[in-house]
């Protein structure tokens, strides 16, 4: 099969050998010929060469010297020595120095030389693929670092100032971090920011939603299993901790992890090792753990529903994320950010009417930042604007209630009940759609509906 893009350079001081090589390979490759090491270096400086094949003993510059010079001219260059002498020590020395991929002894058969050349071309392409993959990974890592740069997170200079100072301090370390905050406050984004600002940014961040994986599967998902460990285990399975080796594991809603698995997680934290189901021994893993929870794990530990020793291991550095209702000063910046995200190139034509901003600042935000993003996205999708007013933000944001006699607003519980009813009405009773509109998990919505005595039929 033609190998059109691969260029071979053959160096030999005997003209007839050059002629034979050209006849053997010019149909399948681009062939360059040189009668000396100096001429070969001139060619290497002028054009990209995939494979350099050189005679060992030549007048002026030896094959080994040519290989040393050539090593600095092409990082993908693959080199082969072709010699009539059994120069074992010279060839072994060149191989050890990393200058030689293979060698061929004269007299060689055409088939033997073709096999060596084919192997060398394949090695050249492998090196290029590896470099391209490394470049892609580097570009992706840089994109992630930019996207989740703690200094760029909206609210970092406002309501999240203290939080971002903690992130900046803890990110370069290997310390375990526990992010605590209500649903929708941005715990996952903060976890990604910590990972992106850490020395592990070039490796994987593997997320585990502890509350979303079926109880019958979570042990296998976390720790992996060996073939035959249980019915249906037809092949070995690498668990999430092994997948994240060298990187970070993000345990979202760790408080939902079944009690019987908490001891196994504690083992990972203590020993940095996992035991696959059906495995014969521990597997060492190098992972950093960032956990997140909406629950009060300290209270859960006191009640015995969460292991106290695991809590203390997870909460080495606890970071509390404030709910949106406690940092309403960030709302204008967040709205602008979400407009740029959902109306790219057009966000400058949108602006928030003063009365709409008042409405947003008065809202209790049970769905937090995620709820606000959904509001902005809905306004963009429905073609609202360019001035976003109160009508563009209903039905999810109820108008602020009149102050009570003591000057306080209607309690949060009443406002949340109004919010839930409005979402259900808009979704025509569809729980899944209502949860999506509010920007909260379906299970969370069901829990809140029951808490308020609202029908979930």
C-alpha positions in Angstrom: 0.0 0.0 0.0 1.5 3.4 -0.9 2.8 5.4 2.0 2.9 8.8 0.2 3.5 11.2 3.1 6.5 9.3 4.5 9.9 10.5 3.3 13.0 8.2 3.6 16.6 9.5 3.6 19.2 6.9 2.7 22.9 7.8 3.3 25.7 5.7 1.7 29.1 6.5 0.1 28.6 3.8 -2.5 26.5 5.0 -5.5 25.3 1.6 -6.5 23.7 1.1 -3.0 21.9 4.4 -3.4 20.5 3.3 -6.8 19.3 0.0 -5.4 17.6 1.6 -2.4 15.8 4.1 -4.7 14.6 1.3 -6.9 13.3 -0.6 -3.9 11.3 2.2 -2.3 10.6 5.1 -4.6 7.2 3.5 -5.7 5.9 3.5 -2.1 7.7 6.4 -0.4 9.3 9.7 -1.2 13.0 8.9 -1.3 16.0 11.2 -0.7 19.6 10.1 -1.2 22.9 11.4 0.2 26.5 10.2 -0.4 27.8 11.7 2.8 26.9 12.7 6.3 27.3 16.4 5.5 24.9 16.1 2.5 22.4 14.2 4.7 22.4 17.0 7.3 21.7 19.6 4.6 18.6 17.6 3.6 17.5 17.1 7.2 17.7 20.9 7.8 15.6 21.6 4.6 12.7 19.2 4.9 10.9 16.8 7.3 12.2 13.3 7.1 10.4 10.3 8.6 13.1 7.7 8.5 16.9 8.1 8.2 18.9 5.0 7.1 22.6 5.4 7.2 25.7 3.4 6.4 27.9 3.1 9.5 31.4 3.5 8.0 31.8 6.4 5.6 34.6 8.9 4.9 34.5 12.2 6.7 31.5 11.8 9.0 30.7 8.3 10.5 27.1 7.0 10.7 27.2 7.3 14.5 28.2 11.0 14.3 25.5 11.6 11.8 23.0 10.0 14.1 24.1 12.3 17.0 23.7 15.4 14.8 20.4 14.3 13.4 18.9 13.6 16.8 18.7 17.4 17.4 17.0 18.1 14.0 13.8 16.0 14.2 12.1 14.8 17.3 9.9 12.4 15.2 12.9 11.1 13.1 13.4 7.4 13.3 16.9 6.1 12.5 18.2 2.8 11.1 21.8 1.7 10.7 22.7 -0.2 7.6 26.3 -1.7 7.8 28.4 -4.3 6.2 30.3 -4.8 9.5 29.4 -6.5 12.7 30.0 -3.3 14.7 28.3 -4.6 17.7 29.6 -2.2 20.2 29.0 0.9 18.0 25.4 -0.2 17.3 24.6 -1.1 20.9 26.1 2.2 22.0 23.9 4.1 19.5 20.8 2.1 20.6 21.5 2.9 24.3 21.9 6.6 23.5 18.5 6.5 21.9 19.9 7.3 18.4 18.9 4.1 16.7 15.5 2.4 16.2 16.9 -0.7 14.4 19.8 -1.9 12.2 20.3 -4.0 9.1 23.5 -5.9 8.3 24.8 -6.0 4.7 24.3 -7.9 2.6 20.6 -7.7 3.2 17.6 -9.1 1.4 15.0 -6.7 -0.1 12.3 -8.3 2.0 14.3 -7.8 5.2 15.0 -4.2 4.4 11.3 -3.6 3.5 10.2 -5.0 6.9 12.7 -2.8 8.8 11.6 0.3 6.8 7.9 -0.5 7.4 8.5 -0.8 11.1 10.4 2.5 11.2 7.7 4.3 9.3 5.1 2.9 11.8 7.2 4.1 14.7 7.5 7.6 13.1 3.7 7.8 12.9 3.3 6.6 16.4 5.6 9.3 17.7 3.6 11.9 15.8 0.3 10.6 17.2 1.7 10.7 20.7 2.8 14.3 20.3 -0.5 15.3 18.8 -2.4 13.6 21.6 -0.2 15.3 24.2 -0.8 18.6 22.5 -4.5 18.0 22.5 -4.4 17.0 26.2 -2.4 20.1 27.0 -4.8 22.3 25.1 -7.8 20.7 26.8 -6.1 21.1 30.2 -5.5 24.8 29.4 -9.1 25.3 28.4 -10.3 23.7 31.6 -7.9 25.8 33.6 -9.2 29.0 31.9 -12.8 28.0 32.3 -12.5 27.1 36.0 -9.8 29.6 36.9 -10.8 30.5 40.5 -10.0 34.2 39.7 -12.6 34.1 36.8 -15.5 32.5 38.7 -18.4 34.9 38.9 -18.9 36.1 42.5 -15.2 35.6 43.4 -14.8 39.3 44.1 -18.2 39.6 45.9 -20.1 37.1 47.9 -17.6 34.3 47.3 -14.5 36.3 48.3 -13.8 34.2 51.4 -14.6 31.0 49.5 -12.2 31.8 46.7 -9.4 32.7 49.1 -9.8 29.2 50.6 -9.8 27.7 47.1 -6.6 29.5 46.2 -5.0 28.2 49.4 -6.0 24.6 49.2 -5.9 24.0 45.4 -2.1 23.4 45.1 -2.1 20.9 48.0 -3.1 17.2 48.0 -5.5 17.9 51.0 -9.0 16.4 51.0 -11.7 19.0 50.7 -15.4 18.9 51.7 -17.7 21.4 49.9 -20.8 22.1 51.8 -23.8 24.0 50.4 -27.4 23.8 49.2 -28.3 22.3 45.9 -27.4 24.6 43.1 -24.8 26.7 44.9 -22.0 25.6 42.6 -20.2 22.8 44.5 -19.3 21.0 41.3 -17.9 24.1 39.6 -15.8 24.8 42.7 -14.5 21.2 42.7 -13.5 21.6 39.1 -11.8 25.0 39.9 -9.8 23.3 42.7 -8.7 20.5 40.3 -7.9 22.9 37.5 -5.7 25.0 39.8 -3.9 21.9 41.2 -0.8 20.0 40.0 -3.2 17.3 39.0 -4.9 19.4 36.3 -3.4 17.4 33.5 -5.0 14.2 34.8 -8.6 13.1 35.0 -11.3 14.5 37.4 -13.7 11.7 37.8 -17.2 12.6 39.2 -19.2 10.1 41.3 -22.8 11.1 42.1 -23.2 9.0 45.2 -27.0 9.6 45.3 -27.7 8.7 41.7 -26.1 5.3 41.3 -28.3 2.3 42.2 -27.3 0.8 45.5 -26.7 -2.6 43.8 -24.2 -1.0 41.5 -22.4 1.6 43.5 -19.8 -0.7 45.1 -18.7 -2.0 41.7 -18.8 1.5 40.2 -16.6 2.9 42.9 -14.1 0.0 43.5 -14.4 -2.1 40.4 -14.8 -5.9 40.1 -13.0 -8.9 38.6 -14.5 -11.2 36.0 -16.8 -13.7 37.6 -17.2 -11.7 40.9 -21.0 -11.9 40.5 -23.6 -12.9 37.9 -23.1 -10.7 34.9 -19.5 -9.8 35.6 -18.2 -11.1 32.2 -15.1 -8.9 32.2 -12.8 -7.0 34.7 -14.1 -3.6 35.5 -11.9 -0.7 36.6 -13.7 1.4 39.3 -13.8 5.2 39.5 -10.9 5.4 41.9 -8.6 3.5 39.5 -9.9 5.6 36.6 -8.8 8.7 38.4 -5.3 7.4 39.3 -3.0 10.4 39.3 -6.0 12.8 39.3 -9.0 13.7 41.4 -12.2 12.0 42.5 -15.2 14.2 43.1 -17.7 12.5 45.4 -20.9 14.5 44.9 -23.5 14.2 47.6 -21.2 11.9 49.6 -23.8 12.1 52.5 -26.0 9.8 50.4 -23.4 7.0 50.3 -24.8 3.9 52.0 -23.5 3.3 55.5 -22.1 -0.1 54.6 -19.9 1.4 51.9 -18.6 4.3 54.0 -16.0 2.0 55.7 -14.6 1.1 52.2 -14.3 4.7 51.3 -12.5 5.3 54.6 -10.0 2.6 53.6 -9.3 4.5 50.4 -8.7 7.7 52.4 -6.4 6.0 54.9 -4.5 3.6 52.7 -4.9 5.0 49.2 -5.8 1.5 48.0 -9.0 -0.2 46.7 -10.2 -3.8 46.7 -12.1 -4.9 43.6 -15.1 -7.1 44.2 -13.7 -10.6 43.7 -10.2 -9.3 43.6 -7.2 -11.1 45.2 -5.5 -8.0 46.8 -5.5 -4.2 47.2 -4.7 -2.0 44.3 -2.8 1.2 45.1 -4.3 4.4 43.8 -2.9 8.0 43.8 -6.0 10.2 44.0 -7.0 13.4 45.6 -10.6 13.4 47.0 -13.0 16.3 46.9 -16.4 15.6 48.4 -19.5 17.7 48.4 -22.8 17.5 50.4 -25.9 19.5 50.9 -26.3 17.7 54.3 -25.0 18.6 57.8 -22.6 15.6 58.0 -21.6 16.6 61.5 -25.2 16.2 62.7 -25.5 13.0 60.7 -22.4 11.7 62.4 -23.8 12.5 65.8 -27.0 10.6 64.9 -25.0 7.6 63.7 -26.3 7.9 60.1 -22.8 8.9 58.8 -19.5 7.5 60.1 -17.9 10.0 62.3 -14.4 8.8 61.4 -15.2 9.2 57.7 -16.6 12.7 58.3 -13.4 13.8 60.0 -11.3 12.4 57.1 -13.4 14.2 54.5 -13.6 17.5 56.3 -9.9 18.2 56.5 -10.6 21.5 54.8 -14.4 22.2 54.9 -15.6 25.0 52.6 -19.0 26.4 53.0 -20.7 27.8 49.9 -23.3 30.5 50.8 -26.7 30.3 49.1 -27.6 32.9 46.5 -30.1 34.6 48.9 -27.1 35.5 51.1 -25.2 37.1 48.2 -27.8 38.8 46.1 -25.1 41.5 45.2 -23.7 38.9 42.8 -27.0 38.6 40.8 -26.2 41.3 38.2 -22.8 39.7 37.4 -24.4 36.3 37.3 -27.1 37.4 35.0 -24.6 38.9 32.6 -22.5 35.7 32.8 -25.5 33.5 31.9 -26.5 35.8 29.1 -23.0 35.5 27.6 -23.3 31.7 27.9 -26.8 31.3 26.5 -26.8 34.2 24.0 -23.2 34.4 22.9 -22.4 37.4 20.8 -25.8 38.9 21.7 -25.5 39.3 25.4 -24.6 43.0 25.2 -28.0 43.9 23.8 -29.7 42.5 26.9 -30.1 44.5 30.2 -32.0 44.0 33.4 -34.8 46.4 34.3 -34.4 47.9 37.8 -37.8 46.4 38.9 -36.6 43.0 37.6 -33.4 43.2 39.7 -35.5 44.1 42.7 -37.6 41.1 42.1 -34.6 38.8 41.8 -33.0 40.2 44.9 -36.2 39.7 46.9 -36.5 36.0 45.8 -35.4 33.3 48.2 -33.7 31.2 45.5 -34.4 27.6 46.7 -32.6 26.4 43.5 -29.8 28.9 44.0 -27.5 29.8 41.1 -28.7 26.9 39.0 -32.3 28.3 39.3 -31.1 31.7 38.2 -29.3 30.3 35.2 -32.5 28.5 34.1 -34.4 31.7 34.4 -31.9 33.5 32.1 -31.8 30.7 29.6 -35.6 30.6 29.4 -35.7 34.3 28.8 -33.2 34.0 25.9 -35.0 30.9 24.4 -38.4 32.7 24.5 -37.0 35.8 22.8 -37.4 38.1 25.7 -35.6 41.4 25.8 -33.7 43.4 25.1 -34.8 44.7 28.5 -35.6 41.8 30.8 -38.5 42.8 33.1 -40.5 41.0 35.8 -42.7 39.3 33.2 -39.7 37.6 31.7 -38.9 36.0 35.0 -42.2 34.4 36.0 -43.6 32.0 36.9 -40.6 30.9 39.0 -40.0 34.1 40.8 -43.0 35.1 42.9 -43.4 38.8 43.6 -42.1 39.9 47.0 -44.7 39.6 49.7 -45.7 42.6 51.7 -43.7 43.0 54.9 -45.1 41.6 58.0 -45.9 43.9 61.0 -42.4 43.5 62.4 -40.8 44.4 59.1 -39.7 40.9 58.2 -40.5 39.3 54.9 -42.8 36.2 54.6 -40.8 33.2 55.9 -38.7 31.2 53.5 -40.9 28.2 53.9 -43.9 30.0 52.5 -41.9 31.5 49.6 -40.6 28.0 48.8 -44.1 26.6 48.7 -45.2 29.3 46.3 -42.1 28.5 44.2 -42.9 24.8 44.0 -46.6 25.4 43.1 -45.6 27.8 40.3 -43.1 25.3 38.9 -45.7 22.5 39.0 -48.3 24.7 37.3 -45.9 25.6 34.5 -44.9 22.0 34.1 -48.6 20.9 34.1 -47.9 18.6 37.0 -44.9 16.8 35.3 -42.5 16.3 38.2 -39.4 15.7 36.0 -40.1 18.8 33.9 -40.7 20.9 37.1 -37.4 19.7 38.5 -35.7 20.7 35.3 -37.3 24.1 35.4 -36.2 24.7 39.0 -32.7 23.3 38.2 -32.8 20.7 41.0 -32.7 16.9 41.0 -36.0 15.1 40.7 -35.5 13.4 44.0 -34.9 16.8 45.7 -38.1 18.2 44.3 -40.1 15.1 45.5 -38.6 15.6 48.9 -39.6 19.3 49.0 -43.1 18.6 47.7 -43.7 16.1 50.5 -42.2 18.5 53.0 -44.8 21.1 52.0 -47.6 18.6 51.8 -48.0 19.1 48.1 -49.4 16.3 45.9 -46.9 14.2 44.0 -49.5 12.1 42.2 
